[in-house]
Amino acid sequence: MTKAPIAVALDARNLSEMKSWVNAVSPFVSTVKVGLETFYRDGPLAVEVVSESGCDLFLDLKLHDIPNTVSGAASTLAVFQPTYLTVHASGGASMIEAAALALPDTRITAVTILTSLDDQELERMGIGTPAQETVLLLAANAVAAGARALVCSPQEVEAVRGIVPSDVVLITPGVRPGGASAHDQKRVATPHQAISSGADLLVIGRPITGAVDMSKAAEDIAAEVNAATSALSHQSGVQ
């Protein structure tokens, strides 16, 4: 099977479990995402597990600080050679530019609005514009500052695709196969919906890692994503 454009979120309880998870999913997915919990606990050991798998490394650390601090942090992470490194788009243009300059070979990935937030929550936070409008503004500013990938929900990805260059990778969390629980995500979609809307890489965690047979779940969802990608390519060719 061709590896599907899926980043599996490996929020495992310990390094041993993480290794088992990577072994189960790596034949079927292109990317492994190491988030805050795993990186804080296991650091370089977690990265080594991903490197040995042959999958792309997605360091989801969501850097958010003054430009000088983010530059130093990104420079420290260069040794891991991540394919993607997340920063918060709300940190501003100078911060994003600092990260991009520090890691020119990495796709600095700007996180727009977390998929756990909706319009009501944004309003309570003092953000007066709806989620989609806020995402579009953050996305445009981040790309202008040097971000080469963006994280946005499936609901915004089509609109974002229309305003950024085609080589900007659009990454969508909150992707759930049909019938799966949304858990704490509020802006979700199926893999087919996300791919059809213009997503390049789908972040999928619990529908895979919470399955009884994780390898089978990864294989099945990868097949679903590959089928959606193939159908979209065929449709584009016909048009």
Buried (B, 14 or more C-beta within 10 A) or exposed (E): EEBBBBBBBBBBEEBEEBBBBBBBBBBBBBBBBBBEEBBEBBEEEBBBBBBEBEBBBBBBBBBBBEBEEBBEBBBEBBEBEBBBBBBBBBBBBEBBBBBBBBBEEBBBBBBBBBBBBBBEBBEEEEBEEEBBBBBBBBBBBBBEBBBBBBBBBBBBBBBBBEEBEEEBBBBBBBBBBEEBEEBEBBBBBBBBBBBBBBBBBBBBBBBBBEBEEBBEBBBBBBBBBBBBBEEBEEEEEEE
